[in-house]
Amino acid sequence: METSVTATANSSSSSSGNTSSSSESSGNGLRRFGFRVAVLNFVQSPLTSLFENSGLLGGRRSVIMSDSQETADQIEDEDEEEEELSIRIVGATESEAEYFMGHSEPEQSASDAGNGSPDDLTNSVRRSSSSSGSSSRYDIQQLAKWVEEILPYSLLLLVVFIRQHLKGFAVVISIAAVMFKSNDILKKQIALKEERKTSVVVSIALVFMLQVVLIYLWLRDTDLLYALVLLPPKAVPPFMHAIFIITVNDIMVRQAAMALKCMLLIYYKNCRGRDYRKQGQMLTLVEYTLLLYRALLPTPVWYRFFLNKGYGSIVSSLTTGLYLTLKFKSIIEKVYPFFAALKALRRKEMHYGSYATAEQVNAAGDLCAICQEKMHAPILLRCKHIFCEECVSEWFERERTCPLCRVLVKAADIKSYGDGSTTLSVQLF
């Protein structure tokens, strides 16, 4: 008995080839057309065009290519469905043929089901992923179009808002720029050490204080002085006016603290050894005192703002109580480093070493490994290395390990502001 099984799909494959070629050619034309439209519409919809060119949306090209891919997949599925199975039996009786046909059809159908299920699953996953990707791209495109529609109106409102508060913006930006420059000047003067001139430091301090006085004289009718002495304003301030009061006071307080640091530099002129370490501790104490005061500074302004009877007694009481609770927590966080800095200033001994004896200095060579000069007020670290007190004090402002062996010497402590730096972030609340 001889059997032969042949699958015929010539006509369907040729038709699919023609269809795919036609779809490819139409896809190329659409891609070329889509590219021209994206370029022409770049001025009208810049945000959408930017997303398409960057690949975030995929643009029209990806949509067309995904559509052509889905068309090709559908054609392949149709080809598989159109395939015909022909069975020819030679040299068998009709009953044997019927018996063979009866047992071969289930096996063939099972094999077809087994072979076709992975392809069907792959096609379904591919379709679902392409549909989800198309929907996500559509959502982003809609969001980009919405942003493009409201962007011109938002810019107009921003211009009007800046015009209404032009004086406040000008004052805040100008005094903030001066404060940033003052911080750099102060740090450079501290880095000069014994080379800095007293006359220059005095001049810098006078300029700093003169700026503070002139700003408060110019803005004396804006309730700045009330908030400066931790008193609430006379009337409930509007939101932008409250922000203005807090920001200006915060910047001016830091400017006055820089003038005080200049006075400390005059006092510790030509400091070496123990005096240099005391200078760094005093600068650190001034900075942490300033941080604590700045944390208290916005409290009366926001207290008056939230305790507004126009909001209703219940709402105003709840908002005021919640603000004071949160503020109390933030103030407690500032109190700990303040007392730590005060304790470090009152401590006479060093917590990372002790003064070295003459025998220890002679055994070490009487040469500082940091400054490469003869040791002045030598300090013996816990790792038994000896350095100048000035050199090692400046080193421990940035590091916690020995300069030579890198052994941990200084325990974790509060941040040091011995270089004269000032915190530049604004304390709004």
C-alpha positions in Angstrom: 0.0 0.0 0.0 1.5 3.3 -1.0 0.4 6.7 0.2 1.5 10.3 -0.7 0.5 13.5 1.1 1.0 16.9 -0.8 0.2 20.5 0.5 -0.9 22.8 -2.2 -0.8 26.6 -1.6 0.7 28.0 -4.7 -2.1 30.3 -5.7 -2.5 31.6 -2.2 1.3 32.2 -1.7 1.5 34.0 -5.0 -1.4 36.2 -4.1 0.1 36.9 -0.7 3.4 37.9 -2.3 1.6 40.3 -4.5 -0.3 41.7 -1.5 2.9 42.0 0.6 4.7 43.8 -2.2 1.8 46.1 -2.8 1.5 46.8 0.9 5.3 47.4 1.1 5.2 49.9 -1.7 2.2 51.7 -0.2 4.0 51.6 3.1 7.1 53.2 1.6 4.9 55.9 0.1 3.1 56.5 3.3 6.4 56.7 5.2 7.7 59.2 2.8 4.5 61.2 3.1 4.5 61.0 6.9 8.1 62.3 7.1 7.2 65.3 5.0 4.1 66.0 7.2 6.2 65.8 10.4 8.7 68.3 9.0 6.0 70.7 7.8 4.1 70.5 11.1 7.2 71.0 13.3 6.3 74.7 13.8 2.7 74.0 14.5 3.3 71.1 16.9 6.9 71.3 18.1 6.4 69.1 21.2 4.8 66.2 19.3 7.5 66.4 16.5 10.2 66.4 19.2 8.8 63.3 20.8 8.5 61.6 17.4 12.1 62.4 16.3 13.5 61.4 19.7 11.8 58.0 19.4 9.5 58.4 22.4 6.4 58.2 20.4 7.8 56.3 17.4 6.1 58.8 15.1 4.1 57.9 12.0 6.8 55.7 10.7 6.5 53.2 13.6 2.7 53.3 13.3 2.9 52.5 9.5 5.5 49.8 10.0 3.4 48.2 12.7 0.3 48.3 10.5 2.3 46.7 7.6 3.6 44.0 10.0 0.0 43.3 11.2 -1.1 43.0 7.5 1.7 40.6 6.8 0.8 38.5 9.8 -2.9 38.4 8.7 -1.8 37.3 5.2 0.3 34.5 6.6 -2.6 33.3 8.7 -4.9 33.3 5.7 -2.3 31.3 3.8 -2.2 28.7 6.5 -6.0 28.5 6.5 -6.2 28.2 2.8 -3.7 25.2 2.6 -5.4 22.0 1.4 -4.6 18.5 2.3 -5.0 15.8 -0.4 -4.5 12.1 0.3 -4.2 9.5 -2.4 -4.4 5.8 -1.6 -3.0 3.2 -4.1 -3.5 -0.6 -3.8 -6.0 -0.8 -1.1 -9.6 -1.7 -0.9 -12.3 0.8 -0.1 -12.8 -0.5 3.4 -9.0 -0.3 4.1 -9.0 3.2 2.6 -11.9 4.2 4.9 -10.2 2.6 7.9 -7.0 4.4 7.1 -8.8 7.7 6.5 -10.7 7.3 9.7 -7.5 6.9 11.8 -5.3 9.4 9.9 -7.7 12.4 10.2 -7.6 12.6 14.0 -3.9 12.2 14.0 -3.5 14.9 11.3 -5.9 17.2 13.1 -4.0 16.7 16.4 -0.7 17.3 14.7 -2.1 20.4 13.1 -3.4 21.6 16.4 -0.1 20.9 18.1 1.9 22.7 15.4 -0.5 25.6 15.0 -1.0 26.5 18.7 2.5 28.1 19.2 2.1 30.2 16.0 -1.4 31.3 17.0 -0.1 32.2 20.5 2.8 34.2 19.1 0.5 36.1 16.7 -2.0 36.9 19.5 0.8 38.2 21.8 2.2 40.2 18.9 -1.1 41.7 18.2 -1.8 42.5 21.8 1.6 44.1 22.3 1.3 46.2 19.1 -2.2 47.3 20.1 -1.0 48.3 23.6 2.0 50.1 22.2 -0.2 52.0 19.7 -2.6 53.0 22.5 0.2 54.2 24.8 1.7 56.2 21.9 -1.7 57.7 21.2 -2.1 58.8 24.9 1.3 60.5 24.8 0.4 62.2 21.6 -2.8 63.5 23.0 -1.0 64.7 26.1 1.6 66.5 24.0 -1.1 68.1 21.9 -2.9 69.3 25.1 0.4 70.8 26.4 1.0 72.5 23.1 -2.5 74.0 23.3 -2.2 75.5 26.8 1.5 76.4 26.6 1.0 79.8 24.9 -1.7 80.8 27.3 0.5 79.7 30.3 3.3 81.8 29.0 1.0 84.8 28.8 -0.2 84.3 32.3 3.4 83.9 33.5 4.3 87.3 31.9 1.4 88.9 33.6 2.3 87.3 36.9 5.9 88.5 36.7 4.7 92.0 35.7 2.4 92.2 38.8 5.3 91.2 41.1 8.2 92.7 39.2 9.5 94.7 42.1 9.6 91.6 44.4 11.3 89.4 41.8 13.9 92.2 41.1 14.7 92.6 44.8 15.0 88.9 45.5 17.1 88.1 42.5 19.5 91.0 43.1 20.1 90.4 46.8 20.4 86.6 46.2 23.1 87.3 43.6 25.0 89.5 46.0 24.8 86.9 48.7 26.2 84.2 46.4 29.1 86.5 45.5 29.6 87.4 49.2 29.9 83.8 50.1 32.7 83.2 47.6 34.5 86.4 48.8 34.4 85.2 52.4 35.7 81.7 51.6 38.6 83.2 49.7 39.6 85.5 52.6 39.6 82.5 55.0 41.7 80.5 52.6 44.3 83.2 52.6 45.0 82.6 56.3 47.9 84.9 57.4 48.2 86.5 54.0 44.8 88.2 54.3 44.8 91.9 55.1 42.8 93.4 57.9 41.8 96.5 55.9 40.3 94.3 53.2 38.3 92.2 55.7 37.0 95.3 57.4 35.9 96.9 54.1 34.1 93.7 53.2 32.3 93.5 56.5 31.2 97.2 56.2 29.9 96.6 52.7 27.9 93.6 53.9 26.3 95.5 56.8 25.6 98.6 54.6 23.7 96.5 52.2 21.5 95.0 54.9 20.7 98.4 56.4 19.8 99.9 53.0 17.5 97.0 52.1 15.6 97.3 55.4 15.3 101.1 55.1 14.0 100.8 51.5 11.4 98.1 52.4 10.5 99.3 55.9 6.8 99.4 55.0 6.5 95.7 54.1 6.4 94.1 57.6 10.0 92.8 57.3 11.1 94.1 60.7 8.2 92.4 62.5 9.2 89.0 61.1 12.9 89.7 61.7 12.3 89.9 65.5 9.9 86.9 65.4 6.7 88.9 65.6 3.7 88.2 63.3 2.7 90.8 60.8 0.1 93.3 61.6 -2.4 92.0 59.0 -2.8 88.7 57.3 -0.4 88.8 54.4 -1.3 87.5 50.9 0.5 84.3 49.8 3.1 86.0 47.5 3.7 88.8 50.1 4.4 86.1 52.8 6.9 84.4 50.4 8.5 87.8 49.8 8.9 88.6 53.5 10.4 85.2 54.3 12.8 85.1 51.4 14.1 88.7 51.9 14.6 88.1 55.6 16.3 84.8 55.0 18.8 86.3 52.6 19.5 89.4 54.7 20.1 87.3 57.8 22.7 85.3 56.0 24.3 88.5 54.7 24.6 89.9 58.3 26.1 86.5 59.4 28.8 86.9 56.8 29.7 90.3 58.2 29.9 88.7 61.7 32.3 86.0 60.2 34.5 88.8 58.8 34.7 90.2 62.3 35.9 86.8 63.6 38.6 86.8 60.9 39.8 90.1 62.2 39.9 88.7 65.7 41.8 85.5 64.7 44.3 87.4 62.4 47.4 85.4 61.6 46.1 82.4 63.6 48.1 79.3 63.8 47.7 76.0 65.6 45.2 76.2 68.4 43.8 79.6 67.3 43.1 78.2 63.8 41.2 75.3 65.3 39.2 77.8 67.5 38.5 79.9 64.5 37.0 76.9 62.6 34.9 76.0 65.7 33.6 79.6 66.0 32.7 79.8 62.3 30.8 76.4 62.7 29.0 77.6 65.8 27.9 80.8 64.0 26.6 78.8 61.1 24.6 76.4 63.2 23.2 79.3 65.2 22.2 80.9 62.0 20.5 77.7 60.8 18.5 77.5 64.1 17.4 81.2 63.8 16.5 80.8 60.1 14.3 77.8 61.1 12.4 80.1 63.5 12.2 83.0 61.1 9.2 82.0 58.9 7.1 80.8 61.9 5.3 84.1 62.8 4.6 84.9 59.1 3.0 81.5 58.4 1.2 81.6 61.8 -0.5 84.8 60.8 -1.2 83.4 57.3 -2.8 80.2 58.4 -4.7 81.7 61.4 -7.1 83.5 59.1 -10.7 83.8 60.2 -11.8 84.0 56.6 -11.0 80.3 56.1 -13.4 79.5 59.0 -12.5 78.8 62.6 -12.2 75.0 62.2 -10.0 75.1 59.1 -7.8 77.9 60.4 -7.3 76.1 63.7 -6.5 72.8 62.0 -4.0 74.3 59.5 -2.3 76.4 62.2 -2.0 73.5 64.6 -0.6 71.2 61.9 1.9 73.8 60.8 3.2 74.4 64.3 3.5 70.6 64.9 5.6 70.1 61.8 7.6 73.2 62.6 8.4 72.0 66.1 9.8 68.8 64.7 12.1 70.7 62.2 13.3 73.0 64.9 14.3 70.1 67.2 16.4 68.8 64.3 18.3 72.1 64.3 18.8 72.3 68.0 21.0 69.1 68.3 23.8 70.3 65.9 23.7 73.7 67.6 24.4 72.2 71.0 27.0 69.9 69.5 28.9 72.8 68.0 28.7 74.7 71.3 30.0 71.6 73.1 32.9 71.3 70.7 33.9 74.9 71.2 33.9 74.5 75.0 36.0 71.3 74.8 39.7 72.0 75.3 41.1 68.7 74.4 41.0 67.2 70.9 38.9 64.1 70.3 41.2 62.9 67.5 44.6 63.1 69.2 46.8 64.9 71.8 49.8 67.2 71.7 53.0 65.4 71.0 56.1 65.6 73.3 59.5 66.7 72.1 60.8 63.1 72.1 57.9 62.0 69.9 58.5 64.9 67.5 62.2 64.1 67.2 61.5 60.5 66.6 59.1 61.4 63.8 61.6 63.7 62.1 60.2 67.2 63.1 58.8 67.6 59.6 55.0 67.8 58.8 54.0 65.5 56.0 51.2 68.0 55.0 53.0 71.3 54.8 56.5 69.9 54.5 57.8 72.4 57.0 58.9 72.3 60.6 56.1 71.3 62.9 54.2 74.0 64.8 52.1 72.8 67.7 52.4 69.1 66.7 49.5 66.8 67.2 49.9 63.1 67.8 47.0 61.2 66.3 45.6 57.9 67.5 47.4 56.1 64.7 50.7 57.6 66.1 51.3 59.9 63.2 52.3 63.5 64.0 51.3 66.7 62.1 51.0 70.4 62.7 47.8 71.3 64.5 46.8 73.9 61.9 47.4 71.4 59.0 45.6 68.5 60.6 42.7 70.7 61.8 42.2 71.9 58.2 42.4 68.3 57.0 39.7 67.1 59.4 37.3 69.8 58.2 36.9 67.6 55.1 38.2 64.1 56.0 38.0 61.7 58.9 41.0 59.6 58.2 44.8 60.0 58.8 46.5 61.8 55.8 49.2 59.0 55.7 47.8 55.6 56.7 44.1 56.4 56.0 43.0 54.9 59.3 39.7 56.2 60.7 40.8 58.8 63.4 37.9 61.3 63.7 34.6 60.0 64.8 31.4 60.9 63.0 30.5 64.4 64.0 28.5 67.4 62.8 29.4 69.0 59.6 32.2 71.6 59.9 31.8 75.1 58.4 35.4 76.2 59.2 35.9 77.3 55.6 33.4 80.1 56.1 30.8 78.7 53.8 27.1 79.5 54.3 24.1 77.4 53.5 22.6 78.7 50.3 19.2 77.0 50.3 16.2 79.1 51.2 14.2 78.4 54.4 10.7 79.0 53.2 8.7 77.2 55.8 
